[in-house]
Amino acid sequence: MLYAGFMSAAPPPFPTPQEPVGHPELIQLGSALEADEPCLRADAARNRARLLEAAARLVAERGADAVTMEAVAAAACVGKGTVFRRFGDRTGLLTALLDHSEKKFQAAFLAGPPPLGPGAPPVERLRAFGRAMLRRSHDELELQLAAEPGANRRFTAPPRRVLRHHVAMLLRQAVPEADCELLSHTLMGQLDPALIHHLTEQCGMPLARLEDAWVDLVDRVTGEAPAR
């Protein structure tokens, strides 16, 4: 599982740039129920696909707020219990809708081309990471807000832990003397979907301003000269 080492009391040392680094396995999102069924039966796979297609239609036609377990069951012509058994709750259903996008983004920053992927200096990767996160969240904002976990799970949800851990890794490479665990939370705060919604939709700020602010924050935190 991706970044399995961060569950231990102390994170393992990060490799130097000279060491070969294998690409971690992409994290699998969705409900815990799916983890217990790695090989879905054909009929179960078809049912899951039908439910996700119904949920995607609801998002496209009526917005993410219209995606309830009852509405998806009705649109897919199945019982409500079927939806709960497959996804656990509404957050699990919405997370499954975001699954494909999440996997693509993880692949990009883990194994894609630089500067987002390996091969660029850590500060350049941090700059690219934030820009990419802001653009992705802007494009999927309504769905991301609807899938946002509750306060007790916001910082422990697997997708967020993977993203924050990646930021912490780059910070350790750029400023190893800093408290990179806390700094990674600070940086991730600027990429929070609720904040992006507030700044772009309620304050009318252009996305480009948020991207510039991210680069400025990274440069100040790392002591790097501003990018030209």
VEXDREN-185656 format. One record per residue (C-alpha): residue number from 0; residue in three letters; x, y, z. Coordinates in steps of 0.001 Angstrom, whole numbers, plus 524288, in hexadecimal, padded with zeros to 5 digits. Layout:
BEGIN
<node><pos>NUM</pos><code>Ala</code><east>X</east><north>Y</north><up>Z</up></node>
...
This chain:
BEGIN
<node><pos>0</pos><code>Met</code><east>80000</east><north>80000</north><up>80000</up></node>
<node><pos>1</pos><code>Leu</code><east>804BB</east><north>80D9E</north><up>7FC9B</up></node>
<node><pos>2</pos><code>Tyr</code><east>80D4A</east><north>813E3</north><up>806EA</up></node>
<node><pos>3</pos><code>Ala</code><east>80B19</east><north>808D1</north><up>8106A</up></node>
<node><pos>4</pos><code>Gly</code><east>81665</east><north>80D96</north><up>818AE</up></node>
<node><pos>5</pos><code>Phe</code><east>80F4B</east><north>819A1</north><up>81D91</up></node>
<node><pos>6</pos><code>Met</code><east>80725</east><north>81164</north><up>826DC</up></node>
<node><pos>7</pos><code>Ser</code><east>81324</east><north>80E85</north><up>82F2E</up></node>
<node><pos>8</pos><code>Ala</code><east>8177A</east><north>81711</north><up>83A8B</up></node>
<node><pos>9</pos><code>Ala</code><east>822C0</east><north>81CFB</north><up>832E4</up></node>
<node><pos>10</pos><code>Pro</code><east>822F1</east><north>81E67</north><up>82411</up></node>
<node><pos>11</pos><code>Pro</code><east>82DC5</east><north>8173B</north><up>81CE2</up></node>
<node><pos>12</pos><code>Pro</code><east>8391A</east><north>81F37</north><up>81792</up></node>
<node><pos>13</pos><code>Phe</code><east>836DD</east><north>824AA</north><up>80A16</up></node>
<node><pos>14</pos><code>Pro</code><east>8402E</east><north>82095</north><up>7FF31</up></node>
<node><pos>15</pos><code>Thr</code><east>84A3B</east><north>829EA</north><up>7FA18</up></node>
<node><pos>16</pos><code>Pro</code><east>848CA</east><north>82E4B</north><up>7EBF7</up></node>
<node><pos>17</pos><code>Gln</code><east>85351</east><north>82492</north><up>7E809</up></node>
<node><pos>18</pos><code>Glu</code><east>84BC4</east><north>818E9</north><up>7ED0C</up></node>
<node><pos>19</pos><code>Pro</code><east>84266</east><north>81201</north><up>7E3B7</up></node>
<node><pos>20</pos><code>Val</code><east>8347E</east><north>813C9</north><up>7E82F</up></node>
<node><pos>21</pos><code>Gly</code><east>829DE</east><north>80A3F</north><up>7E473</up></node>
<node><pos>22</pos><code>His</code><east>81C41</east><north>80F41</north><up>7E1AC</up></node>
<node><pos>23</pos><code>Pro</code><east>812DE</east><north>80C41</north><up>7ECDF</up></node>
<node><pos>24</pos><code>Glu</code><east>80627</east><north>805A5</north><up>7EA06</up></node>
<node><pos>25</pos><code>Leu</code><east>7FAF6</east><north>80F1B</north><up>7E808</up></node>
<node><pos>26</pos><code>Ile</code><east>7F1AE</east><north>80FC1</north><up>7F362</up></node>
<node><pos>27</pos><code>Gln</code><east>7E479</east><north>80989</north><up>7F154</up></node>
<node><pos>28</pos><code>Leu</code><east>7D95D</east><north>81253</north><up>7F552</up></node>
<node><pos>29</pos><code>Gly</code><east>7CB32</east><north>80F22</north><up>7F819</up></node>
<node><pos>30</pos><code>Ser</code><east>7C4CA</east><north>808B2</north><up>803A7</up></node>
<node><pos>31</pos><code>Ala</code><east>7CAB6</east><north>7FE96</north><up>80C96</up></node>
<node><pos>32</pos><code>Leu</code><east>7C0F7</east><north>7F501</north><up>80721</up></node>
<node><pos>33</pos><code>Glu</code><east>7C850</east><north>7F509</north><up>7FA3D</up></node>
<node><pos>34</pos><code>Ala</code><east>7D51C</east><north>7F1F4</north><up>800F5</up></node>
<node><pos>35</pos><code>Asp</code><east>7CEDD</east><north>7E573</north><up>805DB</up></node>
<node><pos>36</pos><code>Glu</code><east>7CAEF</east><north>7E1D0</north><up>7F801</up></node>
<node><pos>37</pos><code>Pro</code><east>7D6FC</east><north>7E36D</north><up>7EF63</up></node>
<node><pos>38</pos><code>Cys</code><east>7D0FD</east><north>7DB2A</north><up>7E4A5</up></node>
<node><pos>39</pos><code>Leu</code><east>7C2E7</east><north>7DF13</north><up>7E2F1</up></node>
<node><pos>40</pos><code>Arg</code><east>7B9FB</east><north>7D53B</north><up>7DCAF</up></node>
<node><pos>41</pos><code>Ala</code><east>7B59B</east><north>7D922</north><up>7CF29</up></node>
<node><pos>42</pos><code>Asp</code><east>7A7D0</east><north>7DC49</north><up>7D385</up></node>
<node><pos>43</pos><code>Ala</code><east>7ACAE</east><north>7E43E</north><up>7DF19</up></node>
<node><pos>44</pos><code>Ala</code><east>7B5EB</east><north>7EBBC</north><up>7D626</up></node>
<node><pos>45</pos><code>Arg</code><east>7AAC1</east><north>7EEAB</north><up>7CCD9</up></node>
<node><pos>46</pos><code>Asn</code><east>7A23C</east><north>7F350</north><up>7D816</up></node>
<node><pos>47</pos><code>Arg</code><east>7AD0B</east><north>7FC28</north><up>7DD21</up></node>
<node><pos>48</pos><code>Ala</code><east>7AF2C</east><north>801EB</north><up>7CFA2</up></node>
<node><pos>49</pos><code>Arg</code><east>7A09B</east><north>8043C</north><up>7CE0B</up></node>
<node><pos>50</pos><code>Leu</code><east>79FE7</east><north>80B30</north><up>7DB21</up></node>
<node><pos>51</pos><code>Leu</code><east>7AB7B</east><north>813DE</north><up>7D7D8</up></node>
<node><pos>52</pos><code>Glu</code><east>7A5B2</east><north>81709</north><up>7CA7F</up></node>
<node><pos>53</pos><code>Ala</code><east>798FA</east><north>81AE8</north><up>7D11F</up></node>
<node><pos>54</pos><code>Ala</code><east>7A046</east><north>8235F</north><up>7DAF2</up></node>
<node><pos>55</pos><code>Ala</code><east>7A82A</east><north>829DB</north><up>7D022</up></node>
<node><pos>56</pos><code>Arg</code><east>79B91</east><north>82D08</north><up>7C8BD</up></node>
<node><pos>57</pos><code>Leu</code><east>795E4</east><north>8334F</north><up>7D4F0</up></node>
<node><pos>58</pos><code>Val</code><east>7A20C</east><north>83BAD</north><up>7D6A5</up></node>
<node><pos>59</pos><code>Ala</code><east>7A1B1</east><north>83FDD</north><up>7C860</up></node>
<node><pos>60</pos><code>Glu</code><east>79319</east><north>842BF</north><up>7C846</up></node>
<node><pos>61</pos><code>Arg</code><east>7905F</east><north>84805</north><up>7D5E1</up></node>
<node><pos>62</pos><code>Gly</code><east>79D61</east><north>84A29</north><up>7DCCF</up></node>
<node><pos>63</pos><code>Ala</code><east>7A459</east><north>842AD</north><up>7E770</up></node>
<node><pos>64</pos><code>Asp</code><east>79A6E</east><north>84690</north><up>7F1D4</up></node>
<node><pos>65</pos><code>Ala</code><east>79078</east><north>83E1D</north><up>7EABE</up></node>
<node><pos>66</pos><code>Val</code><east>798A3</east><north>831E6</north><up>7ECE0</up></node>
<node><pos>67</pos><code>Thr</code><east>79254</east><north>82AD5</north><up>7F836</up></node>
<node><pos>68</pos><code>Met</code><east>79212</east><north>81C44</north><up>7FA99</up></node>
<node><pos>69</pos><code>Glu</code><east>78363</east><north>81C48</north><up>7F809</up></node>
<node><pos>70</pos><code>Ala</code><east>7847F</east><north>82424</north><up>7EB73</up></node>
<node><pos>71</pos><code>Val</code><east>78F36</east><north>81B61</north><up>7E608</up></node>
<node><pos>72</pos><code>Ala</code><east>7877F</east><north>80F2B</north><up>7E95D</up></node>
<node><pos>73</pos><code>Ala</code><east>77B8B</east><north>81496</north><up>7E265</up></node>
<node><pos>74</pos><code>Ala</code><east>7835F</east><north>818CC</north><up>7D679</up></node>
<node><pos>75</pos><code>Ala</code><east>789ED</east><north>80B6E</north><up>7D59D</up></node>
<node><pos>76</pos><code>Cys</code><east>77D1D</east><north>80422</north><up>7D846</up></node>
<node><pos>77</pos><code>Val</code><east>7828B</east><north>7FCB0</north><up>7E3EE</up></node>
<node><pos>78</pos><code>Gly</code><east>77F65</east><north>7FC5A</north><up>7F25B</up></node>
<node><pos>79</pos><code>Lys</code><east>7857C</east><north>8065E</north><up>7FB61</up></node>
<node><pos>80</pos><code>Gly</code><east>78BFB</east><north>7FB6C</north><up>80303</up></node>
<node><pos>81</pos><code>Thr</code><east>793BF</east><north>7F7AA</north><up>7F6F0</up></node>
<node><pos>82</pos><code>Val</code><east>799E4</east><north>8052A</north><up>7F680</up></node>
<node><pos>83</pos><code>Phe</code><east>79D3A</east><north>804DA</north><up>804FB</up></node>
<node><pos>84</pos><code>Arg</code><east>7A32A</east><north>7F745</north><up>803F9</up></node>
<node><pos>85</pos><code>Arg</code><east>7ABBD</east><north>7FB42</north><up>7F8A2</up></node>
<node><pos>86</pos><code>Phe</code><east>7B077</east><north>808A2</north><up>7FD56</up></node>
<node><pos>87</pos><code>Gly</code><east>7ADB7</east><north>8093F</north><up>80BE7</up></node>
<node><pos>88</pos><code>Asp</code><east>7A8BC</east><north>81742</north><up>80C26</up></node>
<node><pos>89</pos><code>Arg</code><east>7A743</east><north>8234D</north><up>803A0</up></node>
<node><pos>90</pos><code>Thr</code><east>7B568</east><north>8275B</north><up>8059C</up></node>
<node><pos>91</pos><code>Gly</code><east>7B9CF</east><north>819E3</north><up>8011A</up></node>
<node><pos>92</pos><code>Leu</code><east>7B15C</east><north>81B29</north><up>7F4F5</up></node>
<node><pos>93</pos><code>Leu</code><east>7B693</east><north>828A2</north><up>7F190</up></node>
<node><pos>94</pos><code>Thr</code><east>7C47C</east><north>82439</north><up>7F442</up></node>
<node><pos>95</pos><code>Ala</code><east>7C296</east><north>8192B</north><up>7EA9F</up></node>
<node><pos>96</pos><code>Leu</code><east>7BE6F</east><north>82332</north><up>7E070</up></node>
<node><pos>97</pos><code>Leu</code><east>7CB35</east><north>82A7D</north><up>7E2CE</up></node>
<node><pos>98</pos><code>Asp</code><east>7D32D</east><north>81DF6</north><up>7E29C</up></node>
<node><pos>99</pos><code>His</code><east>7D742</east><north>81E93</north><up>7D458</up></node>
<node><pos>100</pos><code>Ser</code><east>7DB99</east><north>82CB3</north><up>7D549</up></node>
<node><pos>101</pos><code>Glu</code><east>7E307</east><north>829F8</north><up>7E1E1</up></node>
<node><pos>102</pos><code>Lys</code><east>7EA6B</east><north>81E98</north><up>7DBDB</up></node>
<node><pos>103</pos><code>Lys</code><east>7EE2C</east><north>826B2</north><up>7D002</up></node>
<node><pos>104</pos><code>Phe</code><east>7F333</east><north>831A9</north><up>7D8A6</up></node>
<node><pos>105</pos><code>Gln</code><east>7FAF7</east><north>82851</north><up>7E12C</up></node>
<node><pos>106</pos><code>Ala</code><east>80105</east><north>82228</north><up>7D51F</up></node>
<node><pos>107</pos><code>Ala</code><east>804EC</east><north>82FAC</north><up>7D055</up></node>
<node><pos>108</pos><code>Phe</code><east>80C22</east><north>833E8</north><up>7DCA2</up></node>
<node><pos>109</pos><code>Leu</code><east>811E6</east><north>82676</north><up>7DF8E</up></node>
<node><pos>110</pos><code>Ala</code><east>8165B</east><north>8222D</north><up>7D22D</up></node>
<node><pos>111</pos><code>Gly</code><east>812DD</east><north>82CA0</north><up>7C843</up></node>
<node><pos>112</pos><code>Pro</code><east>81BF9</east><north>8362B</north><up>7C19F</up></node>
<node><pos>113</pos><code>Pro</code><east>8226C</east><north>84152</north><up>7C919</up></node>
<node><pos>114</pos><code>Pro</code><east>82072</east><north>84AFB</north><up>7CEF6</up></node>
<node><pos>115</pos><code>Leu</code><east>81472</east><north>84494</north><up>7D513</up></node>
<node><pos>116</pos><code>Gly</code><east>81A97</east><north>83710</north><up>7D488</up></node>
<node><pos>117</pos><code>Pro</code><east>82840</east><north>83269</north><up>7D836</up></node>
<node><pos>118</pos><code>Gly</code><east>83420</east><north>8389D</north><up>7D1F8</up></node>
<node><pos>119</pos><code>Ala</code><east>8328C</east><north>846CD</north><up>7D61B</up></node>
<node><pos>120</pos><code>Pro</code><east>837EA</east><north>84D5D</north><up>7E26F</up></node>
<node><pos>121</pos><code>Pro</code><east>82EC5</east><north>84C1E</north><up>7EE25</up></node>
<node><pos>122</pos><code>Val</code><east>82AD5</east><north>85A77</north><up>7EE60</up></node>
<node><pos>123</pos><code>Glu</code><east>82730</east><north>85A12</north><up>7E005</up></node>
<node><pos>124</pos><code>Arg</code><east>81F1E</east><north>84DE1</north><up>7E2B2</up></node>
<node><pos>125</pos><code>Leu</code><east>81840</east><north>8549D</north><up>7EE15</up></node>
<node><pos>126</pos><code>Arg</code><east>814DC</east><north>8602B</north><up>7E570</up></node>
<node><pos>127</pos><code>Ala</code><east>80F93</east><north>8572F</north><up>7DAD7</up></node>
<node><pos>128</pos><code>Phe</code><east>8083A</east><north>84EC8</north><up>7E4AF</up></node>
<node><pos>129</pos><code>Gly</code><east>800AC</east><north>85A4C</north><up>7EA2D</up></node>
<node><pos>130</pos><code>Arg</code><east>7FD68</east><north>85FC4</north><up>7DCD6</up></node>
<node><pos>131</pos><code>Ala</code><east>7F86E</east><north>85287</north><up>7D851</up></node>
<node><pos>132</pos><code>Met</code><east>7F08E</east><north>85098</north><up>7E4C4</up></node>
<node><pos>133</pos><code>Leu</code><east>7EA42</east><north>85DFB</north><up>7E376</up></node>
<node><pos>134</pos><code>Arg</code><east>7E678</east><north>85BA2</north><up>7D548</up></node>
<node><pos>135</pos><code>Arg</code><east>7E121</east><north>84E19</north><up>7D826</up></node>
<node><pos>136</pos><code>Ser</code><east>7D947</east><north>852DC</north><up>7E3D6</up></node>
<node><pos>137</pos><code>His</code><east>7D405</east><north>85E58</north><up>7DBF9</up></node>
<node><pos>138</pos><code>Asp</code><east>7CF54</east><north>85501</north><up>7D150</up></node>
<node><pos>139</pos><code>Glu</code><east>7C92B</east><north>84B5F</north><up>7DAFA</up></node>
<node><pos>140</pos><code>Leu</code><east>7C5A3</east><north>854EF</north><up>7E5AF</up></node>
<node><pos>141</pos><code>Glu</code><east>7B759</east><north>8517A</north><up>7E7A0</up></node>
<node><pos>142</pos><code>Leu</code><east>7BA11</east><north>842F5</north><up>7E830</up></node>
<node><pos>143</pos><code>Gln</code><east>7C5D4</east><north>8447C</north><up>7F11F</up></node>
<node><pos>144</pos><code>Leu</code><east>7BE11</east><north>84CD0</north><up>7FA92</up></node>
<node><pos>145</pos><code>Ala</code><east>7B310</east><north>842EF</north><up>7FADE</up></node>
<node><pos>146</pos><code>Ala</code><east>7BCA9</east><north>837CA</north><up>7FD59</up></node>
<node><pos>147</pos><code>Glu</code><east>7C410</east><north>83F14</north><up>8080A</up></node>
<node><pos>148</pos><code>Pro</code><east>7C520</east><north>83652</north><up>8141D</up></node>
<node><pos>149</pos><code>Gly</code><east>7C01F</east><north>83AEC</north><up>82142</up></node>
<node><pos>150</pos><code>Ala</code><east>7C8FF</east><north>841EB</north><up>82AC8</up></node>
<node><pos>151</pos><code>Asn</code><east>7CCBC</east><north>83552</north><up>831BD</up></node>
<node><pos>152</pos><code>Arg</code><east>7D191</east><north>82F2D</north><up>824EF</up></node>
<node><pos>153</pos><code>Arg</code><east>7D636</east><north>83AE5</north><up>81D33</up></node>
<node><pos>154</pos><code>Phe</code><east>7E493</east><north>83914</north><up>82039</up></node>
<node><pos>155</pos><code>Thr</code><east>7E485</east><north>82A34</north><up>820CA</up></node>
<node><pos>156</pos><code>Ala</code><east>7DD71</east><north>82748</north><up>813FD</up></node>
<node><pos>157</pos><code>Pro</code><east>7E6F2</east><north>81F66</north><up>80B8C</up></node>
<node><pos>158</pos><code>Pro</code><east>7E728</east><north>828AA</north><up>7FFC9</up></node>
<node><pos>159</pos><code>Arg</code><east>7EA76</east><north>83480</north><up>80829</up></node>
<node><pos>160</pos><code>Arg</code><east>7F4CE</east><north>82CF6</north><up>80FBD</up></node>
<node><pos>161</pos><code>Val</code><east>7FB73</east><north>82914</north><up>8030D</up></node>
<node><pos>162</pos><code>Leu</code><east>7FB79</east><north>83703</north><up>7FDFA</up></node>
<node><pos>163</pos><code>Arg</code><east>80060</east><north>83CC2</north><up>80AC8</up></node>
<node><pos>164</pos><code>His</code><east>80AC8</east><north>83248</north><up>80C15</up></node>
<node><pos>165</pos><code>His</code><east>80FAF</east><north>83595</north><up>7FE7A</up></node>
<node><pos>166</pos><code>Val</code><east>810B2</east><north>843F9</north><up>80237</up></node>
<node><pos>167</pos><code>Ala</code><east>817F0</east><north>84052</north><up>80EAF</up></node>
<node><pos>168</pos><code>Met</code><east>82179</east><north>837F8</north><up>806D9</up></node>
<node><pos>169</pos><code>Leu</code><east>824A7</east><north>84341</north><up>7FDAF</up></node>
<node><pos>170</pos><code>Leu</code><east>82634</east><north>84C7D</north><up>80930</up></node>
<node><pos>171</pos><code>Arg</code><east>82FE1</east><north>8433B</north><up>80FAC</up></node>
<node><pos>172</pos><code>Gln</code><east>837E1</east><north>84371</north><up>80352</up></node>
<node><pos>173</pos><code>Ala</code><east>8373A</east><north>85248</north><up>80223</up></node>
<node><pos>174</pos><code>Val</code><east>83837</east><north>85690</north><up>81077</up></node>
<node><pos>175</pos><code>Pro</code><east>83C73</east><north>84AB1</north><up>8186D</up></node>
<node><pos>176</pos><code>Glu</code><east>83EB9</east><north>852DD</north><up>824AD</up></node>
<node><pos>177</pos><code>Ala</code><east>83082</east><north>85776</north><up>82541</up></node>
<node><pos>178</pos><code>Asp</code><east>824CB</east><north>8512F</north><up>82C06</up></node>
<node><pos>179</pos><code>Cys</code><east>82003</east><north>84BA0</north><up>81F30</up></node>
<node><pos>180</pos><code>Glu</code><east>81478</east><north>8444A</north><up>82509</up></node>
<node><pos>181</pos><code>Leu</code><east>80E1E</east><north>850C9</north><up>829E3</up></node>
<node><pos>182</pos><code>Leu</code><east>81254</east><north>85891</north><up>81E0A</up></node>
<node><pos>183</pos><code>Ser</code><east>80BE6</east><north>84E99</north><up>81521</up></node>
<node><pos>184</pos><code>His</code><east>7FEF2</east><north>850D4</north><up>81C1E</up></node>
<node><pos>185</pos><code>Thr</code><east>800C9</east><north>85F7C</north><up>81A7A</up></node>
<node><pos>186</pos><code>Leu</code><east>8031B</east><north>85E43</north><up>80BEC</up></node>
<node><pos>187</pos><code>Met</code><east>7F7D9</east><north>854CB</north><up>80A0B</up></node>
<node><pos>188</pos><code>Gly</code><east>7EEE2</east><north>85E90</north><up>810BB</up></node>
<node><pos>189</pos><code>Gln</code><east>7F05E</east><north>867B3</north><up>8052B</up></node>
<node><pos>190</pos><code>Leu</code><east>7EBBD</east><north>85CBB</north><up>7FC28</up></node>
<node><pos>191</pos><code>Asp</code><east>7DF74</east><north>859B6</north><up>803E2</up></node>
<node><pos>192</pos><code>Pro</code><east>7D376</east><north>858D9</north><up>7FAE9</up></node>
<node><pos>193</pos><code>Ala</code><east>7CB1B</east><north>860CE</north><up>80459</up></node>
<node><pos>194</pos><code>Leu</code><east>7D510</east><north>86BDB</north><up>8042C</up></node>
<node><pos>195</pos><code>Ile</code><east>7D628</east><north>86B2F</north><up>7F55D</up></node>
<node><pos>196</pos><code>His</code><east>7C751</east><north>86C27</north><up>7F47A</up></node>
<node><pos>197</pos><code>His</code><east>7C720</east><north>877D2</north><up>7FDAC</up></node>
<node><pos>198</pos><code>Leu</code><east>7D1DC</east><north>87F26</north><up>7F68A</up></node>
<node><pos>199</pos><code>Thr</code><east>7CD70</east><north>87C7A</north><up>7E8A3</up></node>
<node><pos>200</pos><code>Glu</code><east>7BEA0</east><north>87BD6</north><up>7E9E7</up></node>
<node><pos>201</pos><code>Gln</code><east>7BBD1</east><north>884C4</north><up>7F567</up></node>
<node><pos>202</pos><code>Cys</code><east>7C725</east><north>88E66</north><up>7F46C</up></node>
<node><pos>203</pos><code>Gly</code><east>7C83E</east><north>88E26</north><up>7E59D</up></node>
<node><pos>204</pos><code>Met</code><east>7D6E3</east><north>88BCF</north><up>7E54C</up></node>
<node><pos>205</pos><code>Pro</code><east>7DC48</east><north>8865A</north><up>7D886</up></node>
<node><pos>206</pos><code>Leu</code><east>7E2C7</east><north>8791B</north><up>7D931</up></node>
<node><pos>207</pos><code>Ala</code><east>7EF7B</east><north>87F0F</north><up>7D444</up></node>
<node><pos>208</pos><code>Arg</code><east>7F04D</east><north>88737</north><up>7E0B1</up></node>
<node><pos>209</pos><code>Leu</code><east>7EF3F</east><north>87AFA</north><up>7E911</up></node>
<node><pos>210</pos><code>Glu</code><east>7F9E1</east><north>87470</north><up>7E10A</up></node>
<node><pos>211</pos><code>Asp</code><east>802E5</east><north>8802D</north><up>7E29A</up></node>
<node><pos>212</pos><code>Ala</code><east>80041</east><north>88060</north><up>7F13F</up></node>
<node><pos>213</pos><code>Trp</code><east>803AA</east><north>871ED</north><up>7F22F</up></node>
<node><pos>214</pos><code>Val</code><east>810BE</east><north>873F7</north><up>7EB67</up></node>
<node><pos>215</pos><code>Asp</code><east>8139F</east><north>87FA7</north><up>7F434</up></node>
<node><pos>216</pos><code>Leu</code><east>81067</east><north>87799</north><up>8005C</up></node>
<node><pos>217</pos><code>Val</code><east>81922</east><north>86C50</north><up>7FC0B</up></node>
<node><pos>218</pos><code>Asp</code><east>8245A</east><north>8759A</north><up>7F937</up></node>
<node><pos>219</pos><code>Arg</code><east>82304</east><north>87C3E</north><up>8067A</up></node>
<node><pos>220</pos><code>Val</code><east>82231</east><north>86F59</north><up>80DDB</up></node>
<node><pos>221</pos><code>Thr</code><east>82DEB</east><north>86979</north><up>806FC</up></node>
<node><pos>222</pos><code>Gly</code><east>83606</east><north>875E6</north><up>805E3</up></node>
<node><pos>223</pos><code>Glu</code><east>836DA</east><north>873F0</north><up>7F742</up></node>
<node><pos>224</pos><code>Ala</code><east>838D3</east><north>87F66</north><up>7EE19</up></node>
<node><pos>225</pos><code>Pro</code><east>82C38</east><north>88291</north><up>7E6C2</up></node>
<node><pos>226</pos><code>Ala</code><east>82A7A</east><north>87AD2</north><up>7DA38</up></node>
<node><pos>227</pos><code>Arg</code><east>82D5A</east><north>8827F</north><up>7CDE4</up></node>
